[in-house]
Amino acid sequence: MKILIIGGTGETGRFFAKFYKKHGFDVVIWGINKKKDIALELGVQFAEDLDKEIKSSDVVMISVPINITEKTIEEIAPKMRAGSLLMDITSIKKGPIEAMIKHAPPNVEILGSHPMFGPSIPDIRGQIVIFTPIEGRCGKWFPVIRNLYENNGAHIEIMDAVAHDKMMAVVQGLTHFAYISIGAVFRELEFDVAKSRRFMSPMYDIMLDLVGRILGQNPYLYAMIQMNPEVAKVHRAYIEQCNLLADIVKKKDVEGFVGLMKKASAHFGDTESALRRSEKLIGTKIAEHEELVRSIGGERALKHIYSGVVHFGIVKKVTPRTVLLERGGRTTELLIENVRLLNEKELFAWKTTNLKNVTRDISVFIPKGSDAGIIKNVIRGTNSVVSVEVIDVYSRQNTQSVTYRVTIFADKDAAVVQGSVEALLRGIGCTIR
């Protein structure tokens, strides 16, 4: 099957280009920026002749900014061939659905969809995707697309366009509005955000990261989400409640504040579950910090979340915000919020791949009846040993000689490690040749 992704050179378009290619689709992308190098990087085709690709595609996916989605549908839909599918992936559904119904020929199927995740996630597993199927217009294709997503671990929700837009006005509109407004307040107060981290509570830490996450992304995308017609009434309610709460505080009306909070709690419902989930999130952050503290004096590795660079060395010092690593007499200070602590298995894999490791050949006479392969596995368990191979075996006069090629991490003293391996071999009855 062939899928054409309009806007496929954008971040979300690229995510789905990789997804559909991985699952056997012939993928073609097009973008107004004409970035053909992106198609080359993804290993897919770029639509040189857009009209030709529209007419020959089984599925056409619209992945463009919200403010031009309906116009794009108007231009693309009439050119599609009978039996094909037109689908969008925008976060507003009413307008795009109406545009597809209006402009797509009756023999072209249509499907609204809204992936509830950004293109930075590794895959679709565990993510929510909302579909807005139109009765009588997606009987063939909807089961195909739904099965593809579900078989890859996505959770599917079905909503009509109006209900979707009302829900997203709160789920996305209110959430983003609140966090962006907090960021705007920081600017208005000329508040030192970086300095405030020195005094933060776990909840403030998490909130600050969420604010920063949104502020650090494409502002045009978030502006378009706020243009959902259903968002205006949400904004009004939010601002009214902020003003009401501020007025209560201004009057020093403690009972009024308590009453408002209790009413909000009662409407919210299961606050106990929310408390447990938030405690789990806070606990995760605390646990990583405690793990770093326990690692002081030992070797650990930290992967920078944004650059992907791995830093490793001896942990010398840990503060609430930073960790100091030492390697080869040089120290590196890293912000804990910007790095992820690698476990021992991940560190071993990274060192195996990235260090210029050294080899030492060790020849021994092994005890009669011993298994050279089992001894190899024993050596493999020695600290700082990457791998072990048997490169030579010969038997003479009831004795067996074996040569083991031992690969040692480059950041370790090869002579010391070799000495440890030889001591181990002597300890299990071998004789060094």
C-alpha positions, 0 to 999 in steps of 0.5 A: 500500500502507498501512503502520501504524507502532506507535510511529511517533512515536518516533525510529526510527518517524519514520525509517521513516515518512519512508522508507516515505512516500518510496517510495509507501506510505500511512503512518499512525503511532500512539504512546502519547504521542498526539503528533499534531503529529509526524504533521503534521510528517511529512506522514502520518496519525495513527491516531485509531481504532487498531483501524480502522487495524490492520484496514485496513493492508497492513503493521503495523510494531512500533517500540516499546521492547523491554520492551513489544514482546511485549505490544504484539504480543499486543494488535495481532496478533489484530486484523490482516486476512488477507493482511497483514504483521506485522513488528517492528524490535527488536534481540532476535528470539526473544521477538518472533518467538515472540509473532508466531507465537503471536498472529497469525492463521495467514493473517497473514504475519510477519517479524522485522527488525533495522535495524543503524543508528540513526535519525540516519543520512540514509538506508538506503544502505550500512546492514545490515538483518537479517531473520528470515523464518519459513518458510511465514509470509512468502512474499508479503511478504518479497520485497516488503520485501527488494527495497524495502530492497535497491533503496535500497542496504541490505545484507541478512543472513538469520538465525534468531532464536536465532543473531541473539540470540547474535550481538547479545549480542556485537555490541551487548551486549558493545560497549555494556557495555564503553563504558558501563563505561568511562564509569562508571569515569570517574565512579568515579575523578572523572576530568576527561574534558574536561581529558584531551583536552589529552593525548589520542592519536588512539586515545584521541580516537576511544574517548572519542567512542564512549563519549560517543556511547553515554552521550549517547543514550537509556539505556532503549534501551541498558538493554533491549539488555542484557536480551537473555537471551544477554548474561548469559554474555557479561558473565560472560566479559568480567568474568572476562577483565578480572579475569584481566588485572588479576591478571596485571598485579598480579603483574607477570607480563609473559610472562603478559600477552604470552601472553594478548594473543597468544592473543587476537590469534590468535583475532581473526584478520586484525589487519592489516586492522583496523590498516589500517581504524583507520589510515584512521579516525585519518588522517581525523581528522588530515587535517581538523585539518591542513586547518584548520592550512593554512587559517590566514589564509584564509576557511573555514566550519565547521558545528556538528554538533549545532545545524547553525549554520554559522560562517565567517570568517578562520581565526586560530588552530588548536590540537589541540582548537579553531579560532578564526574572525574575522569583522567584528572579532569572534572565535568559538572552536569545539571541533573535535570539535563541527564539520565543515569545509565544502569550498569548494563547500559554503561557496559554496552556503551563502553564496549562500543565506544572505547578503543579497548585493548586485548591480552592473550593468556595461555594456561594449562587447565586441569584434567577434565576441565571444560575450556568453555566454562573457564572462559565464562568464569574469566568473562565475569572478571571486573573490567573484562569486555569479552573473552575468546578461546583462540588456541587449544592443543593437548599433549601428554594428558594435559590441555593448553588453552590460549584465551584472548581477553578484551579489557576496557581501555579506561582500565589498567590492562596490566592490573586486569590481566594480573587479576585474570591470571590470579583467578586462573591459578585459583581454579587450578590452572598453570600459566604458561 
